[in-house]
Each structure stands twice: as C-alpha cells, then as structure tokens.
Amino acid sequence: MGTVRELAGKIKIDGELRLDEPMRAHSSFRLGGPADLYAAPAHAGDLERLLRALSRERVPFFLLGGGTNILVSDRGIRGAVVDLGRISGIEGHNGLVTAFCGAPVSSVSEFARSRGFAGMEFAYSLPGSVGGAVWMNARCYDREVSDVLEFVESLIPAAGGSTPRRRGVDREEWGYKRSPFQGNRECILRAGFRLEPGDPAVIEAAMRAHRQDRERKGHFLFPCAGSVFKNNRDFGAPTGALIDSLGLKGRSAGGARIAPFHGNIIVNTGDAKAADVLALIELAEEEVEKRLGLRLEREVQLVGEWERPG
C-alpha cells in the first residue's frame, strides 16, 4: 500500500486520483469494498501516462468500464482501479461509427440512430461501456458486438510507454461472449462499428422495443449485474429457466436475492454484501450441477481480494 500512496503523490494527470475509494459507487451491484487507488483519466493521453506509471512501479491495476458484469469483493481491490468512463467521444462518417472505450454502449446506439445508421439497435439499453461490451463481445436479441465490429484500437501497457495496437476482427477469435482481449492486459481504447443506412423511425422503434422488453423483465428494478451466467444452447433451455425449474427464484442470502422475476439475475435488495451475492451464485451452480448434471459458466467476473476462489 505504501507504493500506491507514494505513486498517487507522483502521478500528474488531468483526471481524478483518489485513495481508498468505495467501489460501491462504481458498480452496478452498488456494493464492494475500497480500491487502494482510484484513477479516472480525462483523455487518452492521461490514460497512457497513467498506465506507464503503474507498469513502471509494478502496481497491479483493474480496468473499469461501466461497472457492470463485475462483483467486487467486500475487501475491495488492491492496487489501482482505472476508470475509463471519461474517455468517451463518439464520431461517425459514411456508416463507420467510432467510439472511445468509456462511451456508454447505449449512447452509441442513439448516435447511430440520429445519423440514420442501422445495426446497433440490439445494444440499446444494454448497460455498460463500449470497452466492456467489446471485451465481453456482448450479445442480446440474437446479435453480438462482433457482428458489427470493424476494428479495435488498444494500448499494451509497459514501463517505457503504452504500445498502441489496431486490429481487425478475425472471426475465429470471437465467439459467444468471448473476445481475444479476455485473458490479456491490453486496454481497449477505441472501437469502430460498420453500420448500414436505415430509417431513423424504424431504428428508434426497435430500440424502444428493446428498452421496454428489459423493463418488463425487471432489469432496472434493483441494483444488479444483469445475467449472472451465460446461456448454453446444449442445455436445451436458457439458464434462467433452468434455475427457475429448481425452485430457486426468490432465494436469498443476506441482502442479496435471486430475482423472483428472473432466475438468472441476482439483485441487491438494499444492504447486500458481495459475499451474499457469491453465496447465491455458488448455490445456483451447485444445485444445477447436482440436480441437472449441468455446469454453469459465469458471466459476472469476480474482482478484488477474495478469501477463496469462486
């Protein structure tokens, strides 16, 4: 911790730096302990300087997008959290929409609609940022990010400076909620989406329908991270239906609850701890494997200092 505090006094960026920042303010679950150092770079140059400093001092760091699809430990995160939310510009020309990592993915959908570009409707009301959506290859309504993705620009952190990289989309590297960025230390900086001309009224109607569908399913009723587990077509039914079939909807642990309206959503009813959420995740995993012989795959990522592996 001494290294982190010393480093915080040395780093010069235009954005924010805070010590012992509660992560509940930056997580869609609205829970999680403190990050030793919270940094919110104001622009790409800020980000490069910050990553260089962290790499030089060998301080571990976590790249934070919209704070969705993560469960932060009650003990918090050791090292630094780099919040990319302020790096968020969006541009468009001739059907190519480019967006920086921190832009809300819903804002990209709105931008595309306003310019008559079709193809991003599926992502409207999807929580999270462009960087997170690319990292996860986010999918909904039978479409996924890689369907419209043309290129990704990223930074490879190093002590001597961050190396920029631009890559196209090799379809063999992308799959169901899988991208080549999972498991490496590249920082997604910007993405380009190739879209088609469309009628803004038709595009808006599709976006509105997706929003209403999410509202009807209860996605916005409580703090949550959306789907906890991935769906597996080999299982013959969506994960939520499998969990529901076992009578687990409504089960609670502390202030966390498997949503009574959707078996694949765990909600914070107001005073949940991360340990409560993890207990329900493990309950669902154990019951589905024991009673149905199926092994669920988590979509929510455990982040921070956990007493035991999840």
Long-range contacts (C-beta under 8 A, 24 or more apart in sequence): 1-36, 1-78, 3-57, 3-59, 4-36, 4-37, 4-59, 4-79, 4-80, 5-37, 7-37, 7-53, 7-54, 7-57, 7-59, 8-37, 10-53, 11-39, 11-49, 11-50, 11-53, 12-49, 13-39, 13-41, 13-42, 13-46, 13-49, 13-50, 14-41, 14-42, 14-43, 14-46, 15-39, 15-40, 15-41, 15-42, 15-43, 15-46, 15-86, 16-40, 21-81, 23-72, 23-76, 23-77, 23-81, 23-304, 24-72, 26-64, 26-67, 26-81, 26-83, 27-67, 27-70, 27-71, 27-72, 28-66, 28-67, 28-68, 28-127, 28-223, 28-224, 28-225, 28-226, 29-70, 29-71, 29-72, 29-223, 29-224, 29-225, 29-268, 29-272, 29-274, 29-277, 30-223, 30-268, 31-72, 31-74, 31-223, 31-268, 31-272, 31-273, 31-274, 31-277, 32-71, 32-72, 32-73, 32-74, 32-76, 32-77, 32-274, 32-303, 32-304, 33-72, 33-73, 33-74, 33-75, 33-76, 33-77, 33-274, 33-304, 33-305, 34-76, 34-77, 35-62, 35-76, 35-77, 35-79, 35-80, 35-81, 36-76, 36-77, 36-78, 36-79, 36-80, 37-79, 37-80, 37-81, 38-80, 38-81, 38-83, 39-80, 39-81, 39-82, 39-83, 40-82, 40-83, 40-85, 40-86, 41-82, 41-83, 41-84, 41-86, 41-87, 42-86, 42-87, 43-86, 43-87, 44-87, 44-100, 44-189, 47-82, 47-84, 47-87, 47-155, 47-162, 47-187, 47-189, 48-155, 48-161, 48-162, 50-82, 51-82, 51-155, 51-157, 51-162, 51-187, 52-157, 52-158, 52-159, 52-160, 52-161, 52-162, 54-79, 54-80, 54-82, 54-157, 55-157, 55-158, 55-159, 55-162, 56-159, 62-303, 62-304, 63-131, 63-187, 65-101, 65-102, 65-128, 65-129, 65-130, 65-131, 65-132, 65-133, 65-135, 66-104, 66-105, 66-127, 66-128, 66-129, 66-132, 67-128, 68-127, 68-128, 68-132, 68-225, 68-226, 69-128, 69-132, 69-136, 69-225, 69-226, 69-299, 69-300, 69-301, 70-225, 70-300, 70-301, 70-302, 70-303, 71-225, 71-274, 71-277, 71-278, 71-281, 71-300, 71-301, 71-302, 71-303, 72-274, 72-303, 72-304, 73-274, 73-302, 73-303, 73-304, 73-305, 73-306, 74-273, 74-274, 74-275, 75-304, 75-305, 75-306, 75-307, 76-304, 76-305, 77-303, 77-304, 77-305, 78-304, 78-305, 82-187, 84-129, 84-131, 84-187, 85-129, 87-189, 88-129, 92-117, 95-194, 95-195, 95-196, 95-197, 96-150, 96-192, 96-193, 96-194, 96-195, 97-192, 97-193, 97-195, 98-190, 98-191, 98-192, 98-193, 99-130, 99-190, 99-191, 99-193, 100-130, 100-189, 100-190, 101-129, 101-130, 101-131, 101-134, 101-187, 101-188, 101-189, 101-190, 101-191, 102-129, 102-130, 102-131, 103-129, 103-130, 104-128, 104-129, 104-130, 105-129, 105-130, 105-132, 105-133, 105-138, 108-193, 109-207, 110-207, 112-193, 112-195, 112-203, 113-200, 113-203, 113-204, 113-207, 114-200, 116-197, 116-198, 116-199, 116-200, 116-203, 117-195, 117-196, 117-197, 117-198, 117-203, 118-195, 118-196, 118-197, 118-198, 118-199, 118-202, 118-203, 119-147, 119-148, 119-193, 119-194, 119-195, 119-196, 119-198, 120-148, 120-193, 120-195, 121-203, 121-206, 121-207, 121-210, 122-210, 124-206, 124-207, 124-210, 124-211, 125-207, 125-210, 125-211, 125-214, 125-219, 127-226, 130-188, 130-191, 131-187, 131-188, 131-189, 131-191, 134-179, 134-181, 134-188, 134-191, 135-179, 135-181, 135-182, 135-188, 136-177, 136-179, 136-182, 136-299, 137-174, 137-175, 137-176, 137-177, 137-178, 137-179, 138-177, 139-176, 139-177, 140-210, 141-210, 144-176, 144-177, 146-171, 146-174, 146-179, 148-193, 148-194, 148-195, 149-191, 149-192, 149-193, 149-194, 150-192, 150-193, 150-194, 151-191, 151-192, 152-181, 152-188, 152-190, 152-191, 152-192, 153-188, 153-189, 153-190, 153-191, 154-181, 154-186, 154-187, 154-188, 154-189, 155-186, 155-187, 155-189, 156-185, 156-186, 156-187, 157-185, 157-187, 162-187, 164-189, 176-230, 177-230, 177-299, 217-261, 217-262, 218-259, 218-261, 218-262, 218-265, 219-265, 221-259, 221-261, 221-267, 222-259, 222-267, 222-268, 222-269, 223-267, 223-268, 224-259, 224-265, 224-266, 224-267, 224-268, 225-266, 225-300, 226-265, 226-299, 227-264, 227-265, 227-299, 228-264, 228-265, 228-266, 228-281, 228-284, 228-298, 228-299, 228-300, 229-264, 229-284, 229-296, 229-297, 229-298, 229-299, 229-300, 230-296, 230-297, 230-298, 230-299, 232-294, 232-296, 232-297, 235-294, 238-264, 239-263, 239-264, 239-296, 240-264, 240-265, 242-288, 242-292, 242-294, 243-284, 243-287, 243-288, 246-287, 246-288, 246-291, 246-292, 248-283, 248-284, 248-287, 251-280, 251-283, 252-280, 253-277, 253-279, 253-280, 253-283, 254-279, 256-280, 258-284, 274-304, 278-302, 278-306, 278-310, 281-310, 282-310
